[in-house]
Amino acid sequence: MIYTVTLNTAIDRIVHIDGILTRKHNNKTKSISLDIGGKATHVSIVLSSLNILNIATGFVGDLNKDILYTLLEEKNVIYDFVSQKNSAIRETLVLIDNSGKGSYMITEQGFEISNQSYNRLLEKFDNCVKENDIVVFAGGPPKGVDIQKYKELLLLIKRKQGRLVVDAADEYLKTAVEIKPYLIKPNELEFQELIGHQLQSISEYTMEIRKLLNYGIEYVVVSLGKNGSLVGHQNNIYKITPPKIREVNDTGCGDVFLGGIVAQLFANQHPEDIFRFATALSASKAELDKSSSFSLEKAEAFLNDVIIQKIEEVTI
Ligand code: TA6
């Protein structure tokens, strides 16, 4: 089984601006729509679109959970969240204008997780997670889930011999790395923060990636946005270059990328096939406006345009 864990779920409000977003100007909207936000929920959407059985879990607020549940059901996602009373799922405002320069994202903090809710999630994992299950933690934890509690969740998955996939930042990523997850997927800023200093060249990145592989992490994936990603697995490090696309909204690209990776991991694909598919799928997302949308057809068409190089051949 695959579980995706969004500790701080979100509902994205996608606002299309008529023209270019301008300060001190009455910017008119063209359209407003709701979409599933949060990170691991997007992984579930990818898996469900590929008919890969998975359960989306984490925390929701009971005041507006039906909005998120309706959005998830529209995407055929099976979910089993811990619902906290008198709490509301946060909103993320995603502003897209006609500049073609990408979106603005403004996220609320989210409600504070109570001890009771936290213990309910622990109990859920303790009862459900089995050996070799894939458990994906993606997104920043909310108030109420401090580093200790986050670590306790991760350690429980490890104790159950689940394969831990983590997309996190700052102290939470550091904590995850300490307990040797199966896969980590920081972006370049998160990776440099993890390492503790700026990395100026591909060779500096590969040196740090190799250290983490030797420490015992199965996959070290550093996403580089438009420049693709660096992927370390066993004794290979790859530079993955995405196809050229017409960007509409890059919100959610990293999550769809992770969803593509998890889908291929589940199918036990070869690393080059895993990241070719995940990169093509993420590229298809960038051409669409919703946070959680992507195109399997477009991804198929992009596959041959993804460039994969073993790091020795890569020149900067
Ligand atoms: O990565 C895109 C996204 O998941 C948006 O859908 C929005 O919900 C935001 O990121 C949430 O990010 P956060 O790190 O606050 O969980």
py3Dmol code that shows the C-alpha trace and the ligand (Angstrom):
import py3Dmol

protein = """\
ATOM      1  CA  MET A   1       0.000   0.000   0.000  1.00  0.00           C
ATOM      2  CA  ILE A   2       1.044   3.620  -0.542  1.00  0.00           C
ATOM      3  CA  TYR A   3       0.092   6.279   2.008  1.00  0.00           C
ATOM      4  CA  THR A   4       0.503   9.992   1.277  1.00  0.00           C
ATOM      5  CA  VAL A   5       0.688  12.175   4.369  1.00  0.00           C
ATOM      6  CA  THR A   6      -0.250  15.863   4.199  1.00  0.00           C
ATOM      7  CA  LEU A   7       0.071  17.160   7.758  1.00  0.00           C
ATOM      8  CA  ASN A   8      -1.018  20.651   6.723  1.00  0.00           C
ATOM      9  CA  THR A   9      -3.686  20.238   4.054  1.00  0.00           C
ATOM     10  CA  ALA A  10      -4.631  23.232   1.937  1.00  0.00           C
ATOM     11  CA  ILE A  11      -7.311  24.355  -0.473  1.00  0.00           C
ATOM     12  CA  ASP A  12      -5.859  26.402  -3.327  1.00  0.00           C
ATOM     13  CA  ARG A  13      -7.839  29.348  -4.639  1.00  0.00           C
ATOM     14  CA  ILE A  14      -6.545  29.928  -8.172  1.00  0.00           C
ATOM     15  CA  VAL A  15      -7.126  33.525  -9.270  1.00  0.00           C
ATOM     16  CA  HIS A  16      -6.539  34.474 -12.907  1.00  0.00           C
ATOM     17  CA  ILE A  17      -5.854  38.211 -13.230  1.00  0.00           C
ATOM     18  CA  ASP A  18      -6.957  40.091 -16.342  1.00  0.00           C
ATOM     19  CA  GLY A  19      -3.699  41.729 -17.493  1.00  0.00           C
ATOM     20  CA  ILE A  20      -0.492  42.075 -15.478  1.00  0.00           C
ATOM     21  CA  LEU A  21      -0.724  42.155 -11.667  1.00  0.00           C
ATOM     22  CA  THR A  22       0.092  45.753 -10.750  1.00  0.00           C
ATOM     23  CA  ARG A  23       0.503  47.514  -7.379  1.00  0.00           C
ATOM     24  CA  LYS A  24      -1.806  50.459  -6.574  1.00  0.00           C
ATOM     25  CA  HIS A  25      -4.079  49.321  -9.372  1.00  0.00           C
ATOM     26  CA  ASN A  26      -7.546  47.763  -9.275  1.00  0.00           C
ATOM     27  CA  ASN A  27      -6.537  44.394 -10.735  1.00  0.00           C
ATOM     28  CA  LYS A  28      -9.586  42.613 -12.155  1.00  0.00           C
ATOM     29  CA  THR A  29      -9.981  38.853 -11.990  1.00  0.00           C
ATOM     30  CA  LYS A  30     -10.747  36.782 -15.075  1.00  0.00           C
ATOM     31  CA  SER A  31     -11.655  33.628 -13.154  1.00  0.00           C
ATOM     32  CA  ILE A  32     -11.453  32.090  -9.705  1.00  0.00           C
ATOM     33  CA  SER A  33     -11.432  28.342  -9.050  1.00  0.00           C
ATOM     34  CA  LEU A  34     -10.638  25.979  -6.204  1.00  0.00           C
ATOM     35  CA  ASP A  35      -8.127  23.157  -6.336  1.00  0.00           C
ATOM     36  CA  ILE A  36      -6.488  20.702  -3.999  1.00  0.00           C
ATOM     37  CA  GLY A  37      -3.461  22.202  -2.346  1.00  0.00           C
ATOM     38  CA  GLY A  38      -0.925  20.734  -0.005  1.00  0.00           C
ATOM     39  CA  LYS A  39       1.841  18.520  -1.204  1.00  0.00           C
ATOM     40  CA  ALA A  40       1.265  14.836  -0.559  1.00  0.00           C
ATOM     41  CA  THR A  41      -2.365  15.117  -1.673  1.00  0.00           C
ATOM     42  CA  HIS A  42      -0.986  15.947  -5.126  1.00  0.00           C
ATOM     43  CA  VAL A  43       1.036  12.731  -5.037  1.00  0.00           C
ATOM     44  CA  SER A  44      -2.218  10.853  -4.374  1.00  0.00           C
ATOM     45  CA  ILE A  45      -3.828  12.526  -7.378  1.00  0.00           C
ATOM     46  CA  VAL A  46      -1.021  11.314  -9.643  1.00  0.00           C
ATOM     47  CA  LEU A  47      -1.169   7.772  -8.229  1.00  0.00           C
ATOM     48  CA  SER A  48      -4.964   7.617  -8.485  1.00  0.00           C
ATOM     49  CA  SER A  49      -4.871   8.841 -12.103  1.00  0.00           C
ATOM     50  CA  LEU A  50      -2.592   5.850 -12.805  1.00  0.00           C
ATOM     51  CA  ASN A  51      -4.928   3.484 -10.916  1.00  0.00           C
ATOM     52  CA  ILE A  52      -2.280   2.841  -8.283  1.00  0.00           C
ATOM     53  CA  LEU A  53      -4.005   2.093  -4.983  1.00  0.00           C
ATOM     54  CA  ASN A  54      -3.104   4.662  -2.317  1.00  0.00           C
ATOM     55  CA  ILE A  55      -4.650   6.433   0.671  1.00  0.00           C
ATOM     56  CA  ALA A  56      -4.312  10.164   1.323  1.00  0.00           C
ATOM     57  CA  THR A  57      -4.071  10.919   5.012  1.00  0.00           C
ATOM     58  CA  GLY A  58      -2.935  13.584   7.441  1.00  0.00           C
ATOM     59  CA  PHE A  59      -5.022  16.267   9.143  1.00  0.00           C
ATOM     60  CA  VAL A  60      -8.083  18.239   8.022  1.00  0.00           C
ATOM     61  CA  GLY A  61     -10.252  20.790   9.828  1.00  0.00           C
ATOM     62  CA  ASP A  62     -13.874  19.688  10.164  1.00  0.00           C
ATOM     63  CA  LEU A  63     -15.328  23.117   9.345  1.00  0.00           C
ATOM     64  CA  ASN A  64     -14.499  22.964   5.608  1.00  0.00           C
ATOM     65  CA  LYS A  65     -13.240  19.420   5.055  1.00  0.00           C
ATOM     66  CA  ASP A  66     -16.116  18.665   2.666  1.00  0.00           C
ATOM     67  CA  ILE A  67     -14.672  21.127   0.142  1.00  0.00           C
ATOM     68  CA  LEU A  68     -11.382  19.223   0.108  1.00  0.00           C
ATOM     69  CA  TYR A  69     -13.151  15.859   0.146  1.00  0.00           C
ATOM     70  CA  THR A  70     -15.260  16.837  -2.874  1.00  0.00           C
ATOM     71  CA  LEU A  71     -12.137  17.938  -4.771  1.00  0.00           C
ATOM     72  CA  LEU A  72     -10.373  14.664  -3.859  1.00  0.00           C
ATOM     73  CA  GLU A  73     -13.391  12.563  -4.870  1.00  0.00           C
ATOM     74  CA  GLU A  74     -13.470  14.338  -8.244  1.00  0.00           C
ATOM     75  CA  LYS A  75      -9.920  13.023  -8.729  1.00  0.00           C
ATOM     76  CA  ASN A  76     -10.850   9.515  -7.485  1.00  0.00           C
ATOM     77  CA  VAL A  77      -8.562   9.827  -4.476  1.00  0.00           C
ATOM     78  CA  ILE A  78      -9.243   7.505  -1.529  1.00  0.00           C
ATOM     79  CA  TYR A  79      -8.677   9.381   1.708  1.00  0.00           C
ATOM     80  CA  ASP A  80      -8.683   8.733   5.432  1.00  0.00           C
ATOM     81  CA  PHE A  81      -7.790  11.944   7.293  1.00  0.00           C
ATOM     82  CA  VAL A  82      -7.833  12.755  10.979  1.00  0.00           C
ATOM     83  CA  SER A  83     -10.474  15.477  11.250  1.00  0.00           C
ATOM     84  CA  GLN A  84     -10.054  18.045  14.012  1.00  0.00           C
ATOM     85  CA  LYS A  85     -13.150  19.765  15.428  1.00  0.00           C
ATOM     86  CA  ASN A  86     -13.642  23.545  15.284  1.00  0.00           C
ATOM     87  CA  SER A  87     -10.761  23.875  12.821  1.00  0.00           C
ATOM     88  CA  ALA A  88     -10.610  24.952   9.197  1.00  0.00           C
ATOM     89  CA  ILE A  89      -8.260  23.775   6.431  1.00  0.00           C
ATOM     90  CA  ARG A  90      -6.079  26.688   5.372  1.00  0.00           C
ATOM     91  CA  GLU A  91      -6.280  28.386   1.984  1.00  0.00           C
ATOM     92  CA  THR A  92      -3.522  29.147  -0.467  1.00  0.00           C
ATOM     93  CA  LEU A  93      -4.010  32.043  -2.844  1.00  0.00           C
ATOM     94  CA  VAL A  94      -2.421  31.382  -6.245  1.00  0.00           C
ATOM     95  CA  LEU A  95      -2.378  34.477  -8.454  1.00  0.00           C
ATOM     96  CA  ILE A  96      -1.725  34.030 -12.176  1.00  0.00           C
ATOM     97  CA  ASP A  97      -1.544  37.008 -14.531  1.00  0.00           C
ATOM     98  CA  ASN A  98      -0.806  37.406 -18.247  1.00  0.00           C
ATOM     99  CA  SER A  99       2.929  38.041 -17.727  1.00  0.00           C
ATOM    100  CA  GLY A 100       3.818  34.408 -18.338  1.00  0.00           C
ATOM    101  CA  LYS A 101       6.368  34.810 -15.515  1.00  0.00           C
ATOM    102  CA  GLY A 102       4.834  32.271 -13.153  1.00  0.00           C
ATOM    103  CA  SER A 103       2.377  32.535 -10.272  1.00  0.00           C
ATOM    104  CA  TYR A 104       2.300  34.267  -6.897  1.00  0.00           C
ATOM    105  CA  MET A 105       1.525  31.960  -4.000  1.00  0.00           C
ATOM    106  CA  ILE A 106       0.306  33.213  -0.626  1.00  0.00           C
ATOM    107  CA  THR A 107      -0.333  30.471   1.956  1.00  0.00           C
ATOM    108  CA  GLU A 108      -2.131  30.647   5.309  1.00  0.00           C
ATOM    109  CA  GLN A 109      -0.479  29.086   8.370  1.00  0.00           C
ATOM    110  CA  GLY A 110      -3.166  26.489   9.042  1.00  0.00           C
ATOM    111  CA  PHE A 111      -4.761  25.405  12.318  1.00  0.00           C
ATOM    112  CA  GLU A 112      -2.788  24.031  15.286  1.00  0.00           C
ATOM    113  CA  ILE A 113      -2.851  20.223  15.578  1.00  0.00           C
ATOM    114  CA  SER A 114      -4.019  19.035  19.002  1.00  0.00           C
ATOM    115  CA  ASN A 115      -2.295  16.224  20.896  1.00  0.00           C
ATOM    116  CA  GLN A 116      -5.451  14.185  20.506  1.00  0.00           C
ATOM    117  CA  SER A 117      -5.381  14.548  16.698  1.00  0.00           C
ATOM    118  CA  TYR A 118      -1.673  13.775  16.596  1.00  0.00           C
ATOM    119  CA  ASN A 119      -2.129  10.591  18.625  1.00  0.00           C
ATOM    120  CA  ARG A 120      -4.975   9.519  16.334  1.00  0.00           C
ATOM    121  CA  LEU A 121      -2.634   9.731  13.338  1.00  0.00           C
ATOM    122  CA  LEU A 122       0.094   7.804  15.188  1.00  0.00           C
ATOM    123  CA  GLU A 123      -2.464   5.107  15.997  1.00  0.00           C
ATOM    124  CA  LYS A 124      -3.629   4.996  12.375  1.00  0.00           C
ATOM    125  CA  PHE A 125      -0.084   4.378  11.176  1.00  0.00           C
ATOM    126  CA  ASP A 126       0.553   1.821  13.915  1.00  0.00           C
ATOM    127  CA  ASN A 127      -2.514  -0.159  12.839  1.00  0.00           C
ATOM    128  CA  CYS A 128      -2.124   0.154   9.062  1.00  0.00           C
ATOM    129  CA  VAL A 129       1.463   0.479   7.827  1.00  0.00           C
ATOM    130  CA  LYS A 130       3.025  -2.832   6.805  1.00  0.00           C
ATOM    131  CA  GLU A 131       6.529  -3.853   5.696  1.00  0.00           C
ATOM    132  CA  ASN A 132       7.544  -2.373   2.320  1.00  0.00           C
ATOM    133  CA  ASP A 133       4.568   0.045   2.194  1.00  0.00           C
ATOM    134  CA  ILE A 134       5.566   3.416   0.721  1.00  0.00           C
ATOM    135  CA  VAL A 135       4.720   6.337   3.023  1.00  0.00           C
ATOM    136  CA  VAL A 136       5.139   9.814   1.521  1.00  0.00           C
ATOM    137  CA  PHE A 137       5.511  12.826   3.815  1.00  0.00           C
ATOM    138  CA  ALA A 138       5.398  16.013   1.760  1.00  0.00           C
ATOM    139  CA  GLY A 139       4.898  19.611   2.787  1.00  0.00           C
ATOM    140  CA  GLY A 140       5.638  21.770   5.776  1.00  0.00           C
ATOM    141  CA  PRO A 141       4.168  20.448   9.069  1.00  0.00           C
ATOM    142  CA  PRO A 142       1.603  22.686  10.837  1.00  0.00           C
ATOM    143  CA  LYS A 143       1.698  24.245  14.305  1.00  0.00           C
ATOM    144  CA  GLY A 144       1.360  21.487  16.869  1.00  0.00           C
ATOM    145  CA  VAL A 145       3.664  19.096  15.015  1.00  0.00           C
ATOM    146  CA  ASP A 146       7.116  20.082  16.233  1.00  0.00           C
ATOM    147  CA  ILE A 147      10.369  18.406  15.266  1.00  0.00           C
ATOM    148  CA  GLN A 148      10.037  15.761  18.005  1.00  0.00           C
ATOM    149  CA  LYS A 149       6.520  14.786  16.940  1.00  0.00           C
ATOM    150  CA  TYR A 150       7.515  14.794  13.282  1.00  0.00           C
ATOM    151  CA  LYS A 151      10.459  12.509  14.078  1.00  0.00           C
ATOM    152  CA  GLU A 152       8.181  10.189  16.076  1.00  0.00           C
ATOM    153  CA  LEU A 153       5.916   9.798  13.040  1.00  0.00           C
ATOM    154  CA  LEU A 154       8.859   9.020  10.763  1.00  0.00           C
ATOM    155  CA  LEU A 155      10.434   6.591  13.251  1.00  0.00           C
ATOM    156  CA  LEU A 156       7.147   4.705  13.538  1.00  0.00           C
ATOM    157  CA  ILE A 157       7.114   4.177   9.754  1.00  0.00           C
ATOM    158  CA  LYS A 158      10.724   2.993   9.891  1.00  0.00           C
ATOM    159  CA  ARG A 159       9.875   0.603  12.750  1.00  0.00           C
ATOM    160  CA  LYS A 160       7.078  -0.825  10.603  1.00  0.00           C
ATOM    161  CA  GLN A 161       9.710  -1.235   7.816  1.00  0.00           C
ATOM    162  CA  GLY A 162       7.855   1.096   5.511  1.00  0.00           C
ATOM    163  CA  ARG A 163       9.725   2.910   2.712  1.00  0.00           C
ATOM    164  CA  LEU A 164       9.840   6.529   3.838  1.00  0.00           C
ATOM    165  CA  VAL A 165       9.675   9.229   1.130  1.00  0.00           C
ATOM    166  CA  VAL A 166      10.199  12.749   2.457  1.00  0.00           C
ATOM    167  CA  ASP A 167       9.760  16.154   0.801  1.00  0.00           C
ATOM    168  CA  ALA A 168      10.435  18.648   3.588  1.00  0.00           C
ATOM    169  CA  ALA A 169      12.570  21.667   4.442  1.00  0.00           C
ATOM    170  CA  ASP A 170      14.795  23.144   7.155  1.00  0.00           C
ATOM    171  CA  GLU A 171      14.878  21.301  10.522  1.00  0.00           C
ATOM    172  CA  TYR A 172      12.250  18.813   9.387  1.00  0.00           C
ATOM    173  CA  LEU A 173      14.396  17.701   6.447  1.00  0.00           C
ATOM    174  CA  LYS A 174      17.467  17.482   8.685  1.00  0.00           C
ATOM    175  CA  THR A 175      15.494  15.306  11.116  1.00  0.00           C
ATOM    176  CA  ALA A 176      14.294  13.069   8.296  1.00  0.00           C
ATOM    177  CA  VAL A 177      17.816  12.620   6.880  1.00  0.00           C
ATOM    178  CA  GLU A 178      19.116  11.540  10.307  1.00  0.00           C
ATOM    179  CA  ILE A 179      16.861   8.473  10.286  1.00  0.00           C
ATOM    180  CA  LYS A 180      17.808   7.466   6.724  1.00  0.00           C
ATOM    181  CA  PRO A 181      14.584   7.680   4.702  1.00  0.00           C
ATOM    182  CA  TYR A 182      14.272   5.738   1.460  1.00  0.00           C
ATOM    183  CA  LEU A 183      14.059   8.907  -0.670  1.00  0.00           C
ATOM    184  CA  ILE A 184      14.380  12.667  -0.119  1.00  0.00           C
ATOM    185  CA  LYS A 185      13.419  15.370  -2.632  1.00  0.00           C
ATOM    186  CA  PRO A 186      14.566  18.811  -1.515  1.00  0.00           C
ATOM    187  CA  ASN A 187      14.754  21.685  -3.971  1.00  0.00           C
ATOM    188  CA  GLU A 188      18.109  23.398  -4.418  1.00  0.00           C
ATOM    189  CA  LEU A 189      17.545  25.967  -1.643  1.00  0.00           C
ATOM    190  CA  GLU A 190      16.350  23.284   0.775  1.00  0.00           C
ATOM    191  CA  PHE A 191      19.332  21.115  -0.164  1.00  0.00           C
ATOM    192  CA  GLN A 192      21.846  23.926   0.404  1.00  0.00           C
ATOM    193  CA  GLU A 193      20.167  24.681   3.746  1.00  0.00           C
ATOM    194  CA  LEU A 194      20.521  20.978   4.644  1.00  0.00           C
ATOM    195  CA  ILE A 195      24.207  20.977   3.704  1.00  0.00           C
ATOM    196  CA  GLY A 196      24.752  24.255   5.519  1.00  0.00           C
ATOM    197  CA  HIS A 197      26.365  26.244   2.735  1.00  0.00           C
ATOM    198  CA  GLN A 198      25.887  27.385  -0.867  1.00  0.00           C
ATOM    199  CA  LEU A 199      26.801  24.953  -3.633  1.00  0.00           C
ATOM    200  CA  GLN A 200      28.292  26.634  -6.668  1.00  0.00           C
ATOM    201  CA  SER A 201      28.763  23.790  -9.153  1.00  0.00           C
ATOM    202  CA  ILE A 202      27.376  20.440 -10.234  1.00  0.00           C
ATOM    203  CA  SER A 203      30.456  18.722  -8.791  1.00  0.00           C
ATOM    204  CA  GLU A 204      29.774  20.297  -5.373  1.00  0.00           C
ATOM    205  CA  TYR A 205      26.197  19.012  -5.540  1.00  0.00           C
ATOM    206  CA  THR A 206      27.338  15.515  -6.558  1.00  0.00           C
ATOM    207  CA  MET A 207      29.861  15.379  -3.716  1.00  0.00           C
ATOM    208  CA  GLU A 208      27.138  16.155  -1.162  1.00  0.00           C
ATOM    209  CA  ILE A 209      24.677  13.775  -2.836  1.00  0.00           C
ATOM    210  CA  ARG A 210      27.276  11.012  -2.726  1.00  0.00           C
ATOM    211  CA  LYS A 211      27.790  11.590   1.020  1.00  0.00           C
ATOM    212  CA  LEU A 212      24.056  11.094   1.633  1.00  0.00           C
ATOM    213  CA  LEU A 213      23.984   7.964  -0.537  1.00  0.00           C
ATOM    214  CA  ASN A 214      26.924   6.561   1.418  1.00  0.00           C
ATOM    215  CA  TYR A 215      25.112   7.469   4.661  1.00  0.00           C
ATOM    216  CA  GLY A 216      22.319   5.087   3.582  1.00  0.00           C
ATOM    217  CA  ILE A 217      19.613   7.051   1.780  1.00  0.00           C
ATOM    218  CA  GLU A 218      18.464   5.026  -1.265  1.00  0.00           C
ATOM    219  CA  TYR A 219      17.468   7.984  -3.476  1.00  0.00           C
ATOM    220  CA  VAL A 220      18.677  11.571  -3.147  1.00  0.00           C
ATOM    221  CA  VAL A 221      16.730  13.804  -5.538  1.00  0.00           C
ATOM    222  CA  VAL A 222      17.495  17.514  -5.746  1.00  0.00           C
ATOM    223  CA  SER A 223      14.914  19.358  -7.824  1.00  0.00           C
ATOM    224  CA  LEU A 224      16.287  22.360  -9.716  1.00  0.00           C
ATOM    225  CA  GLY A 225      13.026  23.870 -10.985  1.00  0.00           C
ATOM    226  CA  LYS A 226      13.169  24.699 -14.689  1.00  0.00           C
ATOM    227  CA  ASN A 227      16.695  23.206 -14.808  1.00  0.00           C
ATOM    228  CA  GLY A 228      15.397  19.748 -13.963  1.00  0.00           C
ATOM    229  CA  SER A 229      16.989  17.699 -11.196  1.00  0.00           C
ATOM    230  CA  LEU A 230      20.014  15.833  -9.905  1.00  0.00           C
ATOM    231  CA  VAL A 231      19.317  12.247  -8.853  1.00  0.00           C
ATOM    232  CA  GLY A 232      21.568   9.996  -6.806  1.00  0.00           C
ATOM    233  CA  HIS A 233      20.882   6.279  -6.507  1.00  0.00           C
ATOM    234  CA  GLN A 234      23.378   3.674  -5.278  1.00  0.00           C
ATOM    235  CA  ASN A 235      26.611   4.550  -7.117  1.00  0.00           C
ATOM    236  CA  ASN A 236      25.054   6.559  -9.925  1.00  0.00           C
ATOM    237  CA  ILE A 237      24.272  10.248 -10.091  1.00  0.00           C
ATOM    238  CA  TYR A 238      22.207  11.590 -12.984  1.00  0.00           C
ATOM    239  CA  LYS A 239      21.502  15.081 -14.303  1.00  0.00           C
ATOM    240  CA  ILE A 240      17.960  15.229 -15.651  1.00  0.00           C
ATOM    241  CA  THR A 241      17.042  18.033 -18.053  1.00  0.00           C
ATOM    242  CA  PRO A 242      13.332  18.662 -18.708  1.00  0.00           C
ATOM    243  CA  PRO A 243      11.748  19.402 -22.087  1.00  0.00           C
ATOM    244  CA  LYS A 244      11.169  22.991 -23.150  1.00  0.00           C
ATOM    245  CA  ILE A 245       7.586  23.982 -22.263  1.00  0.00           C
ATOM    246  CA  ARG A 246       5.279  27.002 -22.284  1.00  0.00           C
ATOM    247  CA  GLU A 247       4.835  27.711 -18.565  1.00  0.00           C
ATOM    248  CA  VAL A 248       1.370  28.718 -17.350  1.00  0.00           C
ATOM    249  CA  ASN A 249       1.596  27.855 -13.642  1.00  0.00           C
ATOM    250  CA  ASP A 250       4.513  26.152 -11.910  1.00  0.00           C
ATOM    251  CA  THR A 251       2.561  25.671  -8.660  1.00  0.00           C
ATOM    252  CA  GLY A 252       2.485  21.988  -7.895  1.00  0.00           C
ATOM    253  CA  CYS A 253       5.220  20.922 -10.319  1.00  0.00           C
ATOM    254  CA  GLY A 254       7.409  19.580  -7.521  1.00  0.00           C
ATOM    255  CA  ASP A 255       4.506  17.588  -6.090  1.00  0.00           C
ATOM    256  CA  VAL A 256       3.562  16.084  -9.459  1.00  0.00           C
ATOM    257  CA  PHE A 257       7.241  15.269  -9.989  1.00  0.00           C
ATOM    258  CA  LEU A 258       7.227  13.417  -6.655  1.00  0.00           C
ATOM    259  CA  GLY A 259       3.983  11.684  -7.608  1.00  0.00           C
ATOM    260  CA  GLY A 260       5.567  10.447 -10.828  1.00  0.00           C
ATOM    261  CA  ILE A 261       8.591   9.166  -8.902  1.00  0.00           C
ATOM    262  CA  VAL A 262       6.452   7.287  -6.358  1.00  0.00           C
ATOM    263  CA  ALA A 263       4.313   5.749  -9.103  1.00  0.00           C
ATOM    264  CA  GLN A 264       7.387   4.396 -10.865  1.00  0.00           C
ATOM    265  CA  LEU A 265       9.041   3.273  -7.603  1.00  0.00           C
ATOM    266  CA  PHE A 266       5.925   1.260  -6.901  1.00  0.00           C
ATOM    267  CA  ALA A 267       6.289  -0.362 -10.330  1.00  0.00           C
ATOM    268  CA  ASN A 268       9.964  -1.103  -9.548  1.00  0.00           C
ATOM    269  CA  GLN A 269      11.147   0.726 -12.632  1.00  0.00           C
ATOM    270  CA  HIS A 270      14.815   1.418 -13.424  1.00  0.00           C
ATOM    271  CA  PRO A 271      15.965   4.800 -12.027  1.00  0.00           C
ATOM    272  CA  GLU A 272      16.357   6.325 -15.509  1.00  0.00           C
ATOM    273  CA  ASP A 273      12.767   5.349 -16.381  1.00  0.00           C
ATOM    274  CA  ILE A 274      11.509   6.627 -13.023  1.00  0.00           C
ATOM    275  CA  PHE A 275      12.939  10.103 -13.528  1.00  0.00           C
ATOM    276  CA  ARG A 276      12.229  10.316 -17.229  1.00  0.00           C
ATOM    277  CA  PHE A 277       8.521   9.793 -16.521  1.00  0.00           C
ATOM    278  CA  ALA A 278       8.417  12.009 -13.427  1.00  0.00           C
ATOM    279  CA  THR A 279      10.150  14.860 -15.259  1.00  0.00           C
ATOM    280  CA  ALA A 280       7.839  14.618 -18.270  1.00  0.00           C
ATOM    281  CA  LEU A 281       4.780  14.539 -15.998  1.00  0.00           C
ATOM    282  CA  SER A 282       5.978  17.597 -14.060  1.00  0.00           C
ATOM    283  CA  ALA A 283       6.592  19.447 -17.331  1.00  0.00           C
ATOM    284  CA  SER A 284       3.014  18.724 -18.385  1.00  0.00           C
ATOM    285  CA  LYS A 285       1.788  20.250 -15.095  1.00  0.00           C
ATOM    286  CA  ALA A 286       3.655  23.537 -15.715  1.00  0.00           C
ATOM    287  CA  GLU A 287       1.655  24.046 -18.938  1.00  0.00           C
ATOM    288  CA  LEU A 288      -1.646  23.897 -17.001  1.00  0.00           C
ATOM    289  CA  ASP A 289      -3.115  26.422 -14.591  1.00  0.00           C
ATOM    290  CA  LYS A 290      -4.457  24.291 -11.728  1.00  0.00           C
ATOM    291  CA  SER A 291      -2.123  23.273  -8.861  1.00  0.00           C
ATOM    292  CA  SER A 292      -2.956  19.588  -9.187  1.00  0.00           C
ATOM    293  CA  SER A 293      -3.515  19.233 -12.946  1.00  0.00           C
ATOM    294  CA  PHE A 294      -1.198  17.417 -15.332  1.00  0.00           C
ATOM    295  CA  SER A 295      -1.557  15.517 -18.606  1.00  0.00           C
ATOM    296  CA  LEU A 296      -0.559  11.868 -18.984  1.00  0.00           C
ATOM    297  CA  GLU A 297      -0.869  12.276 -22.762  1.00  0.00           C
ATOM    298  CA  LYS A 298       1.418  15.323 -22.817  1.00  0.00           C
ATOM    299  CA  ALA A 299       3.841  13.518 -20.481  1.00  0.00           C
ATOM    300  CA  GLU A 300       3.982  10.593 -22.919  1.00  0.00           C
ATOM    301  CA  ALA A 301       4.798  13.019 -25.730  1.00  0.00           C
ATOM    302  CA  PHE A 302       7.528  14.681 -23.622  1.00  0.00           C
ATOM    303  CA  LEU A 303       9.305  11.443 -22.631  1.00  0.00           C
ATOM    304  CA  ASN A 304      11.842  11.474 -25.469  1.00  0.00           C
ATOM    305  CA  ASP A 305      12.625  15.158 -24.846  1.00  0.00           C
ATOM    306  CA  VAL A 306      13.845  14.484 -21.315  1.00  0.00           C
ATOM    307  CA  ILE A 307      17.653  14.353 -21.283  1.00  0.00           C
ATOM    308  CA  ILE A 308      19.316  12.008 -18.771  1.00  0.00           C
ATOM    309  CA  GLN A 309      23.072  12.166 -18.305  1.00  0.00           C
ATOM    310  CA  LYS A 310      25.262  10.152 -15.961  1.00  0.00           C
ATOM    311  CA  ILE A 311      27.068  12.853 -14.001  1.00  0.00           C
ATOM    312  CA  GLU A 312      30.558  12.125 -15.357  1.00  0.00           C
ATOM    313  CA  GLU A 313      29.439  13.361 -18.764  1.00  0.00           C
ATOM    314  CA  VAL A 314      27.741  16.503 -17.509  1.00  0.00           C
ATOM    315  CA  THR A 315      29.443  19.814 -18.198  1.00  0.00           C
ATOM    316  CA  ILE A 316      28.152  22.923 -16.476  1.00  0.00           C
TER     317      ILE A 316
END
"""
ligand_1 = """\
16
TA6
O 3.575 22.870 -4.008
C 2.378 23.552 -4.306
C 1.545 23.649 -3.025
O 1.220 22.375 -2.522
C 0.299 24.455 -3.286
O -0.743 23.649 -3.777
C 0.022 25.103 -1.922
O -0.959 24.358 -1.234
C 1.390 25.128 -1.233
O 2.281 24.325 -2.033
C 1.404 24.577 0.164
O 2.784 24.573 0.561
P 3.193 24.270 2.099
O 4.682 24.102 2.067
O 2.720 25.449 2.885
O 2.477 22.988 2.486
"""
view = py3Dmol.view(width=600, height=400)
view.addModel(protein, "pdb")
view.setStyle({"model": 0}, {"cartoon": {"style": "trace"}})
view.addModel(ligand_1, "xyz")
view.setStyle({"model": 1}, {"stick": {}})
view.zoomTo()
view.show()
